[in-house]
Amino acid sequence: MYFDTHAHYDSGAFSKDRYALLEQVHAEGVDLIVDPGCDRKSSEQAIALAERFSFVYAAVGYHPGDLDDYNEEGYRRICQLAAHPKCVAIGEIGLDYYWDDSRKPEQKALFHRQLQLALEMGKPVIVHDREAHGDCMEIVREYPELRGVFHCFSGSVEMAEELLRKGWYLGFDGPVTYKNARKALEVLEICPLDKILVETDSPYLSPIPLRGKRNDSRNLRYIVEKIAQVKGVEPREMARITQENGRTLFGI
């Protein structure tokens, strides 16, 4: 019933029970999962999971927080992985000025390079944007033919409106269930049903009532229920709509 469009099952947080958990998650109603890589190693692991499980798909790329691991050999490997039949996107890519804003030019150059790769491969992108809204928008405006999702969207209503006009999707995660979620809910209110994706970002960002615990795709239902409440539709219908949206974007 559910499509978790962003979950990091390659993470070390799942080392002890990764395969059993994925089987359980699928048995409990999560039909599809996209696991996005953040560097060479995690992208390779995402592809390996996609090969092992029919319901798991991968995205590959370098996260802006992983600049230290970025090199030409690694980038060539990302290009190879991007051609895999179960790689459905380039990501998780983008800009992050929260943890380190001292390397903005390097982050931007890497973001540009991977957006160009997505165009060459004919794939959508999964964008990470943390406290870099202005620069992210400036860069994606340079690629009007490109489409994708702004993962865990945290920008303004005005930013959301521009992305939606351009045909982008917005990803919503556990934070929509938090008490301080006012801005996210304002964005959700103006987001058309056909542009909403749901994500867990597992093992991070667990929704209420599980905040602070390891997240997994079974908790997607709390996010879907909250979005359904805001949009005035039944949770089951919202699960169907968001699954269809994910299938459309990622070509599944």
N, C-alpha and C positions, 0 to 999 in steps of 0.2 A: 504493500500500500504506500510506503514512504520511499522517497529518494533523497538520501543524504548526499548533497552535491559537494561537500567539503569535509573530509574526515581523514586524519593522519594516522592510519593504522600501521604505518611504517615506524611510528614513534617507539622509542624505548619504553614508554609507559605501558606498552602492550606486549613486551617481550615474553612474559610468563604465560600468557593465555591468548595470544593473537589469533591463532587459527580456530580454536574452540569458540572464542568470542564471536568471530565473524560468522561461524556456522549458526550460533545462537541468535545473533542479531537478525540474520536472514530468516530464520525459522519464526521469529517473533514479528515479522511484518515489514522489514526493511527490504524492499525489492531491489534497490540499486544503490551503489555507493561510488563516488569519485574520490580517489586518494591522490592529492596533489603533492608532488615532490617539491623540495626546497633547496636542493643541491644535487650534485651528481649521485651520491650514495642513496639518498632518500628517493630520488627519481627512479633509480634502478630497483629499489625495493618496492616502489609502487607498481612498477611494471610486473615484477615477480608476483605480487599479490593478484594483479589483474589476470595473469596467466593461470594462477591456481584456482581462482574463484570466478565462476561465470558471471556473477552479479556485481563484481568489482571492476571498475575502470580506473585508468590512471591519467594524471596530467604530469608534465615534466617541466622543470625550469629551475632557475636560481632565485630564491627569496632575497630581498634587499638586505636582510640581516645576515646573509651568508656570503658576503663579499670576500671574506678571508679564504673561503674555499673555492672561489671562482678562478679558473685559469683556462687557457686555450684548449688544453686536452679535455678538461671537464666539459667545456662548452661543445666541443665536437661530439662528445658522448651524448649530451642532451639532444643534439641534432639527430643522432642515430636513433635514440629512444623515441623521439617525436614521430618517427615514421612507423612505429609499432601500431598494428591494427587496433589495439585496445587503448591507445593513447588518444584521448578525446579533446585535449586542450593543452595550451602552454600556460604553466602556472605551478606554483604560486609565485607571481612576479609583481613588481611594483616599486613603491617607495615607502620607507619607514624612517621618519625623523624623530620618533619617540625615544628609541634606544640610543641612536647616534646620528646627529645631524652634521657631523664634521666631514662626511664624505659624500655630500650631495652630488657633486659632478659625476663621481663614479657610479652612484646609484642610478642617476638619470641615464648615463651611457648604457648601462646594463639593461635597464628597462627598455630603452629604444631598440637595442639589439634584439631583445626577445620578442618585442612587438613585431619587428620586421620578420623574424622567424615564423611567427604565427601566420602572417600574411603569406609567406612563401609556402607554408605547409597547408594553408587553407583551414586553419583551426581557430576556434575562439580562444580567449584568454581569461585567466582567473587573476584578478588584480587585488593585490594587497596594498591598502592605502591607510597609513597611520600617521596622523598629524602632518600630512603632506598633500592636502586636498588641492591647493592651488597649482602646485607643480604637476600632480597627476592629471588634472584636467587639461593643463596646457599641453602636456605630452599627448594624451589620447586624442585631442582635437586635431593633431597632425596626421591621424590615421582614420579618416572618416569612414573608410570601408571596413574597418575592423569592428568586431562585436565580441561581447563576453559578459562577465559578471564582475561587479565590484563586491568582493567577498566581505562579509561582516560590515556592511555599509555603515559608516559613521559620519558622513558628511551632512550638509544642510539640506533643507527642502529644495532650495534653489539649485544646488548641485545635482540633486536627484532628478529634478525636472529636466535639466539639460541632458543628463545621461539617458533618461527615458525617451526624450525626443529623438535622440540619436539611435535608439533601438537597443540600448544596453539593458541588462538584467541587474537586479539588486539582490544580494544575499542577506538573509536575516538569520541570526543565531540566538543562543541563549540569552544575551543581553536584553532582548525584547521583553523578557519576563521579569527583569529587575525593576526595583522600585524607582530607580533614577533613569528610566528608559524614555523619558518624555520626548527627546529629539528623535529617537528611532521610531517611536509610535507616530509622530507627526509625519515622518517620511513614509511610513507604512500606509497611513491614511490616504496619501495622494498617489501611491504606487498602484498601477492597474494590476488586476489579478494575473494577467498573462505575462507579467514581468517580475514576479516574485519567485525567488528560489529559497529553499530552506536548507540549512546547514547545521552541523553540530560543532565543527572545528575540533572534533575529538582528537586528543584527550582533554582539550581546553574548553573554557567557557560553558561549563555545565549550567543548565537552566535551573531556575527555582522549580522544585524544592530541593535540588541536589547540588546547589552551588558549593564549590569547594571540594567536590569529589571528582574522581576521574570520570570524564564524560565518554559516552559511546552512543552509537546511532539509535539505540532503543529510546533515548531521551528526546528524540526528534518530536515525539508526540506532544510534549509540553510546549514546544515552539509553535507547532502547527495549531494547537488549541488556542494559543494566545493570538496568533495571526487571524485565525478564523473568527475569534471574538471581535477583533478590531474591524475586520472587513464584513462582518455580518453574514457569514456563511457557515454551514455545518463543517465540523472538523474533518469528516470523511471526504467531503467534497473538496475542501482545501488541500488535503493530502493528494487527491486525484489531480487537481489543477497543478500543484507544484511539481508533481512527478512528470506530468505532461510538459511543463515548462522546461524542466531539466532535460528531458529526452529531446525536445526541440533544439535547445541550445547546443547540446553535446552530440547531436546526431545519433542517438541510441534508439 
